[in-house]
Each structure stands twice: as structure tokens, then as C-alpha cells.
């Protein structure tokens, strides 16, 4: 009778553990689907905002309101930079990003706004430095701003320019 009771208790424990594992698996799958859906919606919303800004640029040109163009282009560029970071983070499972990858992608996105008659190339030193999602968003705005300033000021009177980013890890003393 003791052996039967032990076997029944073991079967109940195994059955309960199996049921708990199945619930955890279902929860994990649901969380994965929800996160994917949220990431997709955020990306679509950022794209929609960029499209609205482009439409406003077209309207400003049509209505002879060119003074609004720099502001609209700058906003569009910033949102595109944030969208780029969001895509990188969501594709990487929201794990820390390599700073050189982040820099390259944000610069490439910012350079999409340059006039066709201008050419700007860029180089970023390889680096093992990593940034978390919060740092990535802030750095994307800074990198985007610096790249935008190059486009606005450095290529104004020349057709070719180079943006160089040098990343160095510095030990804290």
C-alpha cells in the first residue's frame, strides 16, 4: 500500500509539473506574439509619421512655404533615426546593440535626406562597445543630429564629404 501511494503521488506530481510547463510554454508563446505585434505596430506608426511629414513637405512646396521645409526635413530625419533604432532593437530581441552597428545604421538613415547632387560617405570604426535600448535611443538622436549638421553645413559648398566616427572605449579611473 505504501508503494502504491508513492507511485500515485509521483504520478500526480509529474502530471502537475507537466501541466505547469505547458502553461508556461503557452504564456511564453503568447508573450512572443504580443511583442512581435507591438513592435510591428510601432514600426508602422513611425513609418506613418514619416509619410505624414513628407506629405507636409510636398504641401509646403506647393503652397510656397519653403521656410517650413528645414523643420519638416529635420523632424522626418529624427523619426527615421528612431525607427531605425527600434528596428535594430526589435530584430535583436531588445538585447544591447553594438555601438558601431547603431552608428552605421543611423548615419545611413540620416544620409537618405541629402540632395541627389551631393555625395556623403561614412566610416565607423569597429567596436565591441554595446549600448542598451535606452542609451541606443538617446545616442540615435545625437548621431542623427550630428549627421544632419554635416548635411546642412559641411556639404553646402561642396559635392563630396565623408563622415567619420571613431569609437574608443575609455576606462573609468
C-alpha positions as YAML, in Angstrom:
chain: A
units: angstrom
residues:
- id: 1
  name: UNK
  ca: [0.00, 0.00, 0.00]
- id: 2
  name: UNK
  ca: [2.88, 2.37, 0.72]
- id: 3
  name: UNK
  ca: [4.45, 1.65, -2.69]
- id: 4
  name: UNK
  ca: [1.10, 2.29, -4.45]
- id: 5
  name: UNK
  ca: [0.68, 5.58, -2.58]
- id: 6
  name: UNK
  ca: [4.24, 6.66, -3.53]
- id: 7
  name: UNK
  ca: [3.64, 5.81, -7.21]
- id: 8
  name: UNK
  ca: [0.30, 7.68, -7.25]
- id: 9
  name: UNK
  ca: [1.90, 10.71, -5.55]
- id: 10
  name: UNK
  ca: [4.77, 10.68, -8.07]
- id: 11
  name: UNK
  ca: [2.31, 10.48, -10.99]
- id: 12
  name: UNK
  ca: [0.29, 13.39, -9.59]
- id: 13
  name: UNK
  ca: [3.50, 15.44, -9.14]
- id: 14
  name: UNK
  ca: [4.62, 14.66, -12.71]
- id: 15
  name: UNK
  ca: [1.18, 15.47, -14.10]
- id: 16
  name: UNK
  ca: [1.04, 18.80, -12.23]
- id: 17
  name: UNK
  ca: [4.56, 19.68, -13.34]
- id: 18
  name: UNK
  ca: [3.71, 18.80, -16.96]
- id: 19
  name: UNK
  ca: [0.56, 20.98, -16.79]
- id: 20
  name: UNK
  ca: [2.56, 23.87, -15.30]
- id: 21
  name: UNK
  ca: [5.22, 23.54, -18.03]
- id: 22
  name: UNK
  ca: [2.51, 23.60, -20.71]
- id: 23
  name: UNK
  ca: [1.01, 26.77, -19.18]
- id: 24
  name: UNK
  ca: [4.42, 28.42, -19.09]
- id: 25
  name: UNK
  ca: [5.00, 27.44, -22.73]
- id: 26
  name: UNK
  ca: [1.61, 28.90, -23.76]
- id: 27
  name: UNK
  ca: [2.34, 32.11, -21.83]
- id: 28
  name: UNK
  ca: [5.76, 32.40, -23.46]
- id: 29
  name: UNK
  ca: [4.31, 31.90, -26.95]
- id: 30
  name: UNK
  ca: [1.58, 34.47, -26.26]
- id: 31
  name: UNK
  ca: [4.15, 36.97, -24.98]
- id: 32
  name: UNK
  ca: [6.30, 36.44, -28.09]
- id: 33
  name: UNK
  ca: [3.33, 37.03, -30.41]
- id: 34
  name: UNK
  ca: [2.26, 40.15, -28.49]
- id: 35
  name: UNK
  ca: [5.78, 41.59, -28.51]
- id: 36
  name: UNK
  ca: [6.07, 40.94, -32.25]
- id: 37
  name: UNK
  ca: [2.70, 42.65, -32.81]
- id: 38
  name: UNK
  ca: [3.66, 45.67, -30.68]
- id: 39
  name: UNK
  ca: [6.98, 46.01, -32.50]
- id: 40
  name: UNK
  ca: [5.20, 45.78, -35.84]
- id: 41
  name: UNK
  ca: [2.65, 48.45, -34.84]
- id: 42
  name: UNK
  ca: [5.34, 50.81, -33.52]
- id: 43
  name: UNK
  ca: [7.31, 50.42, -36.74]
- id: 44
  name: UNK
  ca: [4.17, 51.05, -38.83]
- id: 45
  name: UNK
  ca: [3.26, 54.09, -36.73]
- id: 46
  name: UNK
  ca: [6.73, 55.58, -37.12]
- id: 47
  name: UNK
  ca: [6.53, 54.98, -40.88]
- id: 48
  name: UNK
  ca: [3.12, 56.65, -40.97]
- id: 49
  name: UNK
  ca: [4.52, 59.69, -39.14]
- id: 50
  name: UNK
  ca: [7.40, 59.91, -41.63]
- id: 51
  name: UNK
  ca: [4.89, 59.70, -44.51]
- id: 52
  name: UNK
  ca: [2.79, 62.48, -42.99]
- id: 53
  name: UNK
  ca: [5.87, 64.68, -42.65]
- id: 54
  name: UNK
  ca: [6.77, 64.01, -46.30]
- id: 55
  name: UNK
  ca: [3.24, 64.98, -47.35]
- id: 56
  name: UNK
  ca: [3.59, 68.20, -45.36]
- id: 57
  name: UNK
  ca: [6.90, 68.86, -47.16]
- id: 58
  name: UNK
  ca: [5.14, 68.44, -50.51]
- id: 59
  name: UNK
  ca: [2.33, 70.73, -49.36]
- id: 60
  name: UNK
  ca: [4.83, 73.36, -48.17]
- id: 61
  name: UNK
  ca: [6.47, 73.34, -51.60]
- id: 62
  name: UNK
  ca: [3.10, 73.52, -53.39]
- id: 63
  name: UNK
  ca: [1.92, 76.41, -51.23]
- id: 64
  name: UNK
  ca: [5.21, 78.29, -51.46]
- id: 65
  name: UNK
  ca: [6.01, 77.81, -47.79]
- id: 66
  name: UNK
  ca: [9.63, 76.70, -48.23]
- id: 67
  name: UNK
  ca: [10.59, 78.21, -44.88]
- id: 68
  name: UNK
  ca: [8.91, 75.19, -43.22]
- id: 69
  name: UNK
  ca: [10.94, 72.65, -45.20]
- id: 70
  name: UNK
  ca: [14.05, 72.55, -42.97]
- id: 71
  name: UNK
  ca: [11.94, 71.89, -39.88]
- id: 72
  name: UNK
  ca: [9.90, 69.20, -41.60]
- id: 73
  name: UNK
  ca: [13.00, 67.52, -43.02]
- id: 74
  name: UNK
  ca: [14.69, 67.59, -39.62]
- id: 75
  name: UNK
  ca: [11.67, 66.06, -37.89]
- id: 76
  name: UNK
  ca: [11.42, 63.41, -40.58]
- id: 77
  name: UNK
  ca: [15.09, 62.58, -40.16]
- id: 78
  name: UNK
  ca: [14.78, 62.29, -36.38]
- id: 79
  name: UNK
  ca: [11.77, 60.00, -36.60]
- id: 80
  name: UNK
  ca: [13.58, 57.89, -39.20]
- id: 81
  name: UNK
  ca: [16.54, 57.59, -36.81]
- id: 82
  name: UNK
  ca: [14.25, 56.43, -34.01]
- id: 83
  name: UNK
  ca: [12.57, 53.99, -36.37]
- id: 84
  name: UNK
  ca: [15.97, 52.60, -37.33]
- id: 85
  name: UNK
  ca: [16.89, 52.05, -33.68]
- id: 86
  name: UNK
  ca: [13.55, 50.45, -32.94]
- id: 87
  name: UNK
  ca: [14.01, 48.03, -35.85]
- id: 88
  name: UNK
  ca: [17.53, 47.12, -34.72]
- id: 89
  name: UNK
  ca: [16.40, 46.54, -31.15]
- id: 90
  name: UNK
  ca: [13.31, 44.53, -32.05]
- id: 91
  name: UNK
  ca: [15.26, 42.37, -34.52]
- id: 92
  name: UNK
  ca: [17.86, 41.73, -31.81]
- id: 93
  name: UNK
  ca: [15.33, 40.76, -29.15]
- id: 94
  name: UNK
  ca: [15.90, 44.03, -27.26]
- id: 95
  name: UNK
  ca: [19.39, 42.92, -26.32]
- id: 96
  name: UNK
  ca: [22.21, 45.51, -26.18]
- id: 97
  name: UNK
  ca: [23.42, 46.74, -29.58]
- id: 98
  name: UNK
  ca: [26.95, 47.19, -30.82]
- id: 99
  name: UNK
  ca: [27.62, 50.92, -30.96]
- id: 100
  name: UNK
  ca: [29.29, 50.66, -34.37]
- id: 101
  name: UNK
  ca: [26.22, 48.94, -35.88]
- id: 102
  name: UNK
  ca: [23.91, 51.53, -34.35]
- id: 103
  name: UNK
  ca: [26.09, 54.38, -35.64]
- id: 104
  name: UNK
  ca: [26.26, 52.95, -39.16]
- id: 105
  name: UNK
  ca: [22.51, 52.40, -39.43]
- id: 106
  name: UNK
  ca: [21.53, 55.81, -38.03]
- id: 107
  name: UNK
  ca: [24.02, 57.61, -40.29]
- id: 108
  name: UNK
  ca: [22.76, 55.67, -43.32]
- id: 109
  name: UNK
  ca: [19.18, 56.65, -42.45]
- id: 110
  name: UNK
  ca: [20.12, 60.31, -41.97]
- id: 111
  name: UNK
  ca: [22.02, 60.41, -45.25]
- id: 112
  name: UNK
  ca: [18.87, 59.39, -47.13]
- id: 113
  name: UNK
  ca: [17.82, 63.05, -46.94]
- id: 114
  name: UNK
  ca: [20.77, 64.50, -48.86]
- id: 115
  name: UNK
  ca: [20.20, 66.02, -52.30]
- id: 116
  name: UNK
  ca: [20.93, 63.70, -55.21]
- id: 117
  name: UNK
  ca: [23.66, 66.06, -56.44]
- id: 118
  name: UNK
  ca: [25.65, 65.56, -53.21]
- id: 119
  name: UNK
  ca: [27.63, 62.53, -52.10]
- id: 120
  name: UNK
  ca: [28.43, 61.77, -48.47]
- id: 121
  name: UNK
  ca: [30.21, 58.59, -47.49]
- id: 122
  name: UNK
  ca: [30.84, 57.44, -43.97]
- id: 123
  name: UNK
  ca: [33.10, 55.20, -41.93]
- id: 124
  name: UNK
  ca: [32.65, 53.94, -38.40]
- id: 125
  name: UNK
  ca: [35.48, 52.23, -36.53]
- id: 126
  name: UNK
  ca: [34.62, 48.70, -35.44]
- id: 127
  name: UNK
  ca: [33.95, 48.47, -31.73]
- id: 128
  name: UNK
  ca: [32.84, 45.97, -29.13]
- id: 129
  name: UNK
  ca: [31.10, 48.75, -27.16]
- id: 130
  name: UNK
  ca: [27.46, 47.93, -26.51]
- id: 131
  name: UNK
  ca: [24.52, 50.13, -25.57]
- id: 132
  name: UNK
  ca: [21.17, 49.22, -24.04]
- id: 133
  name: UNK
  ca: [17.83, 50.23, -25.56]
- id: 134
  name: UNK
  ca: [17.56, 53.48, -23.58]
- id: 135
  name: UNK
  ca: [21.10, 54.53, -24.48]
- id: 136
  name: UNK
  ca: [20.52, 53.50, -28.10]
- id: 137
  name: UNK
  ca: [17.53, 55.82, -28.48]
- id: 138
  name: UNK
  ca: [19.38, 58.79, -26.99]
- id: 139
  name: UNK
  ca: [22.53, 58.12, -28.99]
- id: 140
  name: UNK
  ca: [20.50, 57.74, -32.18]
- id: 141
  name: UNK
  ca: [19.15, 61.26, -31.72]
- id: 142
  name: UNK
  ca: [22.67, 62.63, -31.14]
- id: 143
  name: UNK
  ca: [24.20, 60.72, -34.08]
- id: 144
  name: UNK
  ca: [21.31, 61.75, -36.29]
- id: 145
  name: UNK
  ca: [21.72, 65.40, -35.26]
- id: 146
  name: UNK
  ca: [25.45, 65.36, -35.96]
- id: 147
  name: UNK
  ca: [24.92, 63.72, -39.36]
- id: 148
  name: UNK
  ca: [22.16, 66.19, -40.20]
- id: 149
  name: UNK
  ca: [24.50, 69.07, -39.29]
- id: 150
  name: UNK
  ca: [27.11, 67.66, -41.68]
- id: 151
  name: UNK
  ca: [24.49, 67.54, -44.42]
- id: 152
  name: UNK
  ca: [23.32, 71.09, -43.66]
- id: 153
  name: UNK
  ca: [26.66, 72.78, -43.19]
- id: 154
  name: UNK
  ca: [29.61, 70.74, -44.46]
- id: 155
  name: UNK
  ca: [28.26, 69.91, -47.90]
- id: 156
  name: UNK
  ca: [26.66, 73.27, -48.56]
- id: 157
  name: UNK
  ca: [29.53, 74.38, -50.80]
- id: 158
  name: UNK
  ca: [30.93, 71.00, -51.87]
- id: 159
  name: UNK
  ca: [29.58, 67.90, -53.56]
- id: 160
  name: UNK
  ca: [31.54, 65.22, -51.69]
- id: 161
  name: UNK
  ca: [32.05, 64.74, -47.96]
- id: 162
  name: UNK
  ca: [32.99, 61.99, -45.54]
- id: 163
  name: UNK
  ca: [31.54, 61.41, -42.08]
- id: 164
  name: UNK
  ca: [33.97, 59.54, -39.83]
- id: 165
  name: UNK
  ca: [33.01, 58.15, -36.44]
- id: 166
  name: UNK
  ca: [35.77, 56.91, -34.19]
- id: 167
  name: UNK
  ca: [34.62, 54.85, -31.21]
- id: 168
  name: UNK
  ca: [37.05, 54.33, -28.35]
- id: 169
  name: UNK
  ca: [36.43, 52.60, -25.04]
- id: 170
  name: UNK
  ca: [37.87, 54.59, -22.14]
- id: 171
  name: UNK
  ca: [38.46, 53.02, -18.75]
- id: 172
  name: UNK
  ca: [36.96, 54.85, -15.77]
- id: 173
  name: UNK
  ca: [39.54, 55.55, -13.07]
...
